[in-house]
Amino acid sequence: MVIFFELFRDFLCCQFVSSLNLPYFCSSRKPMEYENKVIDESIQGSALEIPALDNSDAKKLYLESYGCQMNFSDSEVVASILSDQGYQTTRNIDDADVILLNTCSIRENAEQRVRNRLTEFKIKKERNPELVVGILGCMAERLKKNLLDEEKLVDLVAGPDAYRDLPNLIDEVGTGQKAVNVLLSRDETYADISPVRLDQGGISAFVTIMRGCDNMCSFCVVPFTRGRERSRDPQTIVSECQDLFDKGYREVTLLGQNVDSYRWNISAKGEIKNEAEPTTNFAQLMEMVALVSPLLRVRFSTSHPKDMTDDVLEIMAKYENICPYIHLPVQSGNTDVLYRMNRGYSREWYLERIAAIKRIIPGCAISTDVITGFCGETEEEHQETLSLMDLVQYDFAYMFKYSERPKTLAERRFADDVPEEVKGRRLNEIIEKQLAHSLASNQRMVGTIQKVLIEGKSKRSDEHLCGRTGSNAMVVFPKENQEKGNYVHVRITSCTSATLMGEIVAQP
């Protein structure tokens, strides 16, 4: 089967299904195309460049990013830190004084891609010994010894919590030393740093509200590479969203590994840390952001079934500008498999959360993650996943064939004992079922009027615009006199299995 990948902007995969190797995406918009929720293939290896006054004396930074949206968001922070130190970004690698790769340990082939790139840079460094080459992010933390000492591919290694130290690390390399800082922090959130946006003049932006993860899912490497959960000061989040709105952005996605566990001035046990200061949970934070402006759409990713509470759903129902869309990863429809995955909920608990969503937010779009062939999965357990999909009727899904990743709990505790051909067959059955559900979801939209945020011109015609509904469905329609960033109401007149088509109508 040929696997296609296309730009995936509006959804951020913050659950980070980290041990998976063959991801597939299926939606009412692209039923025959499979995207990686975790790895957006269309932007892998893209270099960040910040518009700046030309300064021939400034040191040049080439910053290349790989992995999930959290990594790309982190690159915006790195660019801001080094810009303050006088660096200018460049997309011409031959101009660079410093080359940094923000890396990912999610999949084996993601790591191999970075290794290949580092080998290319090693050749450049042989020609220019003053060139500094470094890696950042999850792969940096996991493979620091291999890359620094054994393979000698880099001069500098900085983990996700060490970006403030980058100026010092670069200076240390200048003295002839190898520079390393992969210490994980319980406090670092980069809340005081204003990120440099990758998409200058864009419509949608990601706002990191927390870092790290305390959920020890047995298949996932994230807690070991990004550390424990810690949340940003809510006022800095609201200020960042207000600034984005003032600059013309009309949609923000609140980003975190598990946004439902966001808490400010509250301990993990629910105790108030400082009685003199207010507390904030995720529902309250989302309301604060929604109040920035009714014209600012609010999305979030990702929720965890064990932590999603009714107060979050009630806030979503209360505000029209909070998008009626929830990504709620199920991973498996069988309770025993969920136990082995250490997910912290049962099949029954998950279905109760789905029922709550449909009760409190009628018409809310729901997507999910599914892992097939996890350790010890039987045919009966697989059938329970299929039956759960029939019960929920997801609008779209991200579907994976399990493959073991180093340093995860699953690697230590369980045998990866489901044969590859069985994993593949089960994955195909899940894909086939989701294709049918996704097509039905799209067909139900025909005849309805949807509020659409215009993202720009259609890829196929300059005479048409495209944008997304609150439920994240792509719509194409004649442009008339509208432009990027406007909201319009569109009557859906037809659809393919990939796209909704319509025409602009007056506000109902």
C-alpha positions in Angstrom: 0.0 0.0 0.0 1.4 3.4 -0.9 1.4 5.8 2.0 0.8 9.5 1.4 1.5 12.3 3.7 0.3 15.9 3.5 0.4 19.0 5.7 -1.2 18.5 9.0 -1.6 21.8 10.8 -4.8 22.1 12.7 -4.3 19.1 14.9 -1.5 18.5 17.2 -0.8 15.3 18.5 0.1 15.7 22.0 -0.7 12.4 23.3 2.5 11.3 21.3 1.9 7.6 20.6 5.6 7.2 20.9 6.5 3.7 20.2 4.8 3.3 16.9 6.4 2.8 13.5 3.7 2.6 10.9 1.1 5.3 11.4 -2.0 5.7 9.4 -4.5 8.6 9.3 -8.1 8.2 8.1 -10.7 11.0 8.0 -13.7 12.1 6.2 -11.4 14.6 4.4 -8.8 12.1 3.3 -10.0 8.6 3.5 -7.4 7.1 1.2 -4.5 9.1 2.6 -2.8 8.2 5.8 -1.1 10.8 7.9 1.1 10.5 11.0 -0.5 12.3 13.9 2.8 12.4 15.6 5.1 13.1 12.7 3.9 15.6 10.1 5.9 14.3 7.1 5.4 17.4 4.9 7.3 19.6 7.2 10.0 17.3 8.5 13.5 18.9 8.2 12.1 22.3 7.4 14.4 25.2 8.5 13.2 28.1 10.4 13.9 31.6 9.2 13.0 34.8 10.9 12.6 38.0 8.9 15.4 40.4 10.1 17.5 43.3 9.1 20.5 42.1 7.2 23.6 42.2 9.3 26.6 40.8 7.7 28.4 40.6 11.0 25.7 38.6 12.7 26.3 34.9 13.3 24.0 32.7 11.3 21.9 29.9 12.8 20.5 27.1 10.7 17.7 25.4 12.7 16.1 22.3 11.3 13.1 20.6 13.0 11.8 17.0 13.1 9.0 15.3 14.9 5.8 16.3 16.5 4.3 19.8 16.8 5.8 20.2 20.3 9.2 20.0 18.7 8.3 22.7 16.1 6.9 24.8 18.9 10.2 24.3 20.8 12.1 25.5 17.8 10.3 28.8 18.0 11.5 29.1 21.6 15.1 28.2 20.6 15.0 30.8 17.8 13.9 33.5 20.2 16.6 32.7 22.7 19.4 32.8 20.2 18.0 35.8 18.4 18.4 37.7 21.7 22.0 36.7 21.5 22.5 38.3 18.1 22.0 35.3 15.9 20.2 35.6 12.6 18.4 32.5 11.2 19.1 31.3 7.7 17.7 28.7 5.3 21.0 28.5 3.5 23.0 25.9 5.3 26.3 27.0 3.7 25.9 30.4 5.5 25.5 28.8 8.9 27.9 29.3 11.8 25.7 27.0 14.0 23.6 24.1 12.8 21.0 22.7 15.2 18.6 19.8 14.6 15.6 19.6 16.9 15.0 15.9 16.9 12.5 13.2 17.8 12.7 9.7 19.3 9.1 8.7 18.4 10.0 6.3 15.6 13.1 4.4 14.5 13.0 5.9 11.0 12.7 9.4 12.4 16.0 8.8 14.2 17.6 7.3 11.1 16.7 10.4 9.1 18.4 12.6 11.6 21.5 10.4 11.7 21.7 10.6 7.9 21.5 14.4 8.1 24.2 14.5 10.8 26.5 12.5 8.6 26.1 15.2 5.9 26.9 17.9 8.4 30.0 16.0 9.5 31.4 16.4 6.0 30.7 20.1 6.1 32.4 20.3 9.5 35.5 18.7 8.0 35.7 21.5 5.5 34.9 24.1 8.1 36.2 23.1 11.6 34.7 26.3 13.2 31.1 25.1 12.3 29.1 24.1 15.4 26.7 21.2 15.0 24.3 20.2 17.7 21.1 18.3 18.3 18.2 19.2 20.5 15.1 17.5 21.8 14.2 13.9 22.6 16.8 12.1 20.5 19.4 14.3 22.1 18.6 13.1 25.5 18.3 9.5 24.6 21.4 9.1 22.4 23.8 11.7 23.8 26.7 9.2 24.4 26.4 7.6 20.9 26.3 10.8 19.0 29.0 12.7 21.0 31.6 10.1 21.9 31.1 7.0 19.8 29.9 8.3 16.4 31.3 11.8 16.9 28.6 13.4 14.8 27.9 16.4 17.0 29.6 19.0 19.2 26.6 20.0 21.3 23.7 18.1 22.9 20.8 19.9 24.6 17.6 18.3 26.0 14.2 19.8 25.9 14.6 21.6 29.2 18.1 23.1 28.4 17.4 25.6 25.7 18.1 28.6 27.9 21.7 27.2 28.2 22.3 27.1 24.4 24.4 30.3 24.3 26.7 29.0 27.0 26.9 25.5 25.3 27.8 27.1 22.0 30.5 29.2 23.7 31.8 26.0 25.4 32.2 24.3 22.0 34.2 27.3 21.0 36.8 26.4 23.6 37.3 23.0 22.1 35.0 21.1 24.5 32.0 18.9 23.8 28.9 20.6 25.4 26.1 18.7 27.0 23.0 19.6 29.0 20.2 17.1 29.0 19.0 17.6 32.6 15.3 17.4 32.9 13.5 20.1 35.0 10.5 20.1 37.2 10.0 23.8 36.7 11.0 24.9 33.2 8.1 26.0 31.0 9.8 28.9 29.0 6.8 30.9 30.0 8.7 34.2 29.8 10.0 33.7 26.3 7.9 35.0 23.4 8.3 32.4 20.6 9.2 33.4 17.1 6.4 32.1 15.0 7.3 29.7 12.2 4.4 31.0 10.0 4.7 34.7 10.1 1.4 36.2 9.1 -0.4 33.0 9.7 -3.9 32.3 10.9 -3.4 29.4 13.3 -0.8 29.1 16.1 0.1 26.6 18.8 0.5 27.7 22.4 2.3 25.4 24.8 0.5 25.4 28.1 2.5 22.6 29.8 5.5 20.4 29.3 6.3 16.8 30.2 4.1 13.9 31.0 3.3 11.9 34.2 1.3 9.2 32.4 3.5 6.1 32.2 1.8 4.4 29.2 3.8 1.3 28.7 4.4 1.9 25.0 5.5 5.5 25.3 9.0 7.1 25.7 7.9 10.7 26.3 8.1 10.7 30.1 11.7 9.6 29.8 12.7 12.2 27.3 10.6 15.2 28.3 10.3 14.7 32.1 7.5 15.3 34.6 4.4 17.4 34.0 4.6 21.1 34.8 2.1 23.8 33.8 2.7 27.4 32.7 1.3 30.4 34.5 -2.1 30.9 33.0 -1.6 34.7 32.7 1.3 34.2 30.4 -0.8 31.9 28.3 -3.6 34.4 28.0 -1.2 37.2 27.2 0.4 35.1 24.5 -3.0 34.3 23.0 -4.0 38.0 23.2 -0.8 39.0 21.4 -1.4 36.4 18.7 -5.0 37.8 18.2 -3.7 41.3 18.0 -1.2 40.2 15.3 -4.0 38.7 13.1 -4.1 35.1 14.2 -7.6 33.8 14.5 -7.1 30.3 16.0 -4.9 28.9 18.8 -4.4 25.3 19.8 -3.5 24.8 23.5 -0.8 22.3 23.4 0.4 19.7 25.9 0.9 16.0 26.3 -2.2 15.7 28.4 -4.0 19.1 28.6 -6.6 17.7 31.0 -4.0 17.5 33.7 -3.1 21.1 33.4 -3.1 22.7 36.9 -1.7 26.0 38.2 -1.1 26.4 41.9 -2.4 22.9 42.5 -0.4 19.8 43.3 -0.8 16.5 41.7 -2.7 15.4 44.8 -5.1 18.4 44.4 -3.6 20.4 47.2 -3.3 24.2 46.9 0.3 25.3 46.9 -0.2 28.9 47.8 -3.4 30.0 49.5 -2.8 33.6 48.6 -2.9 32.9 44.8 -5.7 31.7 42.6 -5.8 28.2 41.2 -6.5 27.3 37.6 -7.5 24.0 36.0 -7.8 23.3 32.3 -11.5 24.1 32.1 -10.8 27.5 33.7 -7.8 28.1 31.5 -9.8 27.4 28.4 -12.5 29.8 29.4 -9.9 32.5 30.0 -8.5 32.0 26.5 -12.0 32.0 25.0 -12.7 35.4 26.5 -9.7 36.9 24.7 -12.1 37.5 21.8 -15.2 35.8 20.4 -13.3 35.9 17.0 -10.4 33.8 18.4 -11.1 30.1 17.9 -9.8 27.8 20.6 -8.7 24.2 20.1 -6.7 21.9 22.3 -4.8 18.7 22.1 -4.7 16.2 23.5 -7.1 14.9 26.1 -6.7 11.7 28.2 -9.8 9.6 28.8 -8.9 9.0 32.5 -8.6 12.8 33.2 -11.2 14.4 31.0 -13.9 15.9 33.2 -17.4 17.2 32.6 -16.4 20.7 33.5 -14.2 20.8 30.4 -17.1 19.7 28.3 -19.4 22.2 29.9 -17.0 25.1 29.1 -16.8 23.9 25.5 -20.6 23.9 25.2 -20.7 27.4 26.8 -18.5 29.2 24.3 -19.1 29.2 20.5 -15.5 30.0 19.8 -14.2 26.8 21.5 -14.2 24.3 18.7 -16.6 21.3 19.1 -13.9 18.8 18.4 -12.1 16.4 20.8 -9.3 14.0 20.2 -9.7 11.2 22.7 -7.2 8.4 22.2 -8.6 4.9 23.0 -5.6 2.9 21.8 -7.6 -0.4 22.3 -11.2 -1.4 22.9 -10.3 -4.2 25.3 -9.8 -3.6 29.0 -7.1 -6.2 29.4 -5.0 -4.6 26.7 -5.6 -1.2 28.2 -4.3 -2.6 31.5 -1.1 -3.9 29.8 -0.7 -0.5 28.2 -1.1 1.2 31.6 -3.7 3.6 30.3 -5.6 3.9 33.6 -9.1 3.3 32.3 -11.3 0.5 31.1 -13.5 0.0 28.0 -16.5 0.9 30.1 -14.9 4.1 31.5 -14.0 5.2 28.0 -17.5 4.7 26.6 -19.0 6.6 29.5 -16.7 9.6 28.5 -17.9 9.3 24.9 -21.5 9.3 26.2 -20.8 12.5 28.2 -19.3 14.2 25.2 -22.3 13.4 23.1 -24.7 14.4 25.9 -23.1 17.8 26.8 -21.9 18.8 23.3 -24.3 17.4 20.7 -22.6 17.1 17.3 -19.1 17.3 18.7 -16.5 15.7 16.4 -14.5 12.9 17.9 -11.3 11.4 16.7 -9.0 8.8 18.3 -5.8 6.8 18.2 -5.8 3.0 17.8 -2.8 0.7 18.2 -3.1 -2.7 16.6 -1.0 -5.7 17.6 0.1 -4.6 21.0 2.0 -7.1 23.2 -0.2 -10.2 23.8 -3.2 -9.0 21.8 -5.5 -11.9 21.0 -8.0 -12.1 18.2 -10.9 -11.6 20.6 -9.3 -8.4 22.0 -8.8 -7.1 18.5 -12.5 -7.7 17.8 -13.4 -5.6 20.9 -11.5 -2.7 19.3 -13.6 -3.1 16.1 -16.8 -3.3 18.1 -15.9 -0.1 20.1 -15.3 1.7 16.8 -18.8 0.7 15.7 -20.3 2.1 18.9 -18.5 5.4 18.9 -18.5 6.1 15.1 -15.4 8.3 15.1 -15.2 11.1 12.6 -11.6 10.2 11.9 -8.8 8.2 13.5 -5.0 7.7 13.6 -4.2 4.1 13.3 -0.9 2.4 14.1 0.8 -0.9 14.0 2.7 -1.4 17.2 6.5 -1.6 17.2 8.6 -1.6 20.2 10.7 1.4 21.2 13.7 1.3 23.5 13.5 2.2 27.2 9.7 1.9 27.4 7.9 -0.1 30.0 6.5 -2.4 27.4 10.0 -3.3 26.2 11.0 -4.3 29.7 7.8 -6.1 30.7 6.2 -7.7 27.7 7.2 -9.7 24.6 6.4 -8.1 21.2 4.8 -11.4 20.3 2.1 -10.6 17.7 3.4 -11.6 14.3 3.9 -8.8 11.8 1.5 -10.3 9.3 -1.2 -10.5 12.0 -0.6 -6.9 13.0 -0.9 -5.8 9.4 -4.1 -7.7 8.8 -5.7 -6.3 11.9 -4.6 -2.8 11.0 -6.2 -3.2 7.6 -9.4 -4.2 9.2 -9.4 -1.1 11.5 -8.6 1.1 8.5 -11.4 -0.3 6.4 -13.9 0.2 9.2 -12.8 3.8 9.8 -13.0 4.6 6.1 -16.7 3.7 6.2 -17.3 5.7 9.4 -15.4 8.7 8.0 -17.3 8.7 4.7 -20.6 8.6 6.6 -19.5 11.5 8.7 -18.7 13.6 5.7 -22.0 12.8 4.0 -23.9 13.9 7.1 -22.5 17.4 6.5 -24.2 17.9 3.1 -27.1 20.4 3.4 -25.8 22.0 6.6 -24.5 25.5 7.0 -21.0 25.6 8.6 -19.0 28.5 10.0 -15.6 28.3 8.3 -12.3 30.1 9.1 -10.6 30.9 5.8 -7.0 29.6 5.7 -6.2 30.7 2.1 -6.5 29.7 -1.5 -7.5 26.2 -2.5 -4.6 24.2 -3.7 -6.3 23.4 -7.0 -7.9 26.8 -7.9 -7.1 30.4 -7.3 -10.8 31.1 -7.7 -11.6 29.1 -4.6 -10.8 29.4 -1.0 -10.4 26.8 1.7 -10.9 26.7 5.4 -12.0 24.5 8.3 -15.1 24.1 10.3 -15.1 24.1 14.1 -15.1 20.3 13.8 -11.9 20.4 11.8 -13.4 19.5 8.4 -11.9 21.1 5.3 -14.2 23.0 3.1 -13.6 24.5 -0.4 -15.8 27.2 -1.9 -15.8 30.1 -4.4 -13.8 33.0 -3.0 -16.2 35.9 -4.0 -14.8 38.9 -2.1 -13.5 37.1 0.9 -9.9 36.7 2.1 -7.7 34.8 4.5 -8.5 35.2 8.1 -12.2 35.9 7.6 -15.1 33.9 9.0 -17.8 32.9 6.5 -20.9 30.7 6.6 -20.9 28.0 3.9 -23.7 25.8 2.8 -22.3 22.3 2.1 -23.6 21.3 -1.3 -21.6 18.2 -2.0 -18.6 16.2 -0.9 -16.0 13.8 -1.9 -14.6 11.3 0.6 -11.8 13.9 1.0 -13.4 17.3 1.0 -16.5 19.3 1.6 -17.6 21.7 -1.1 -20.1 24.5 -0.7 -21.1 28.1 -1.3 -21.0 31.2 0.9 -24.4 32.2 2.3 -25.6 34.9 4.6 -25.3 34.3 8.3 -28.2 32.3 9.4 
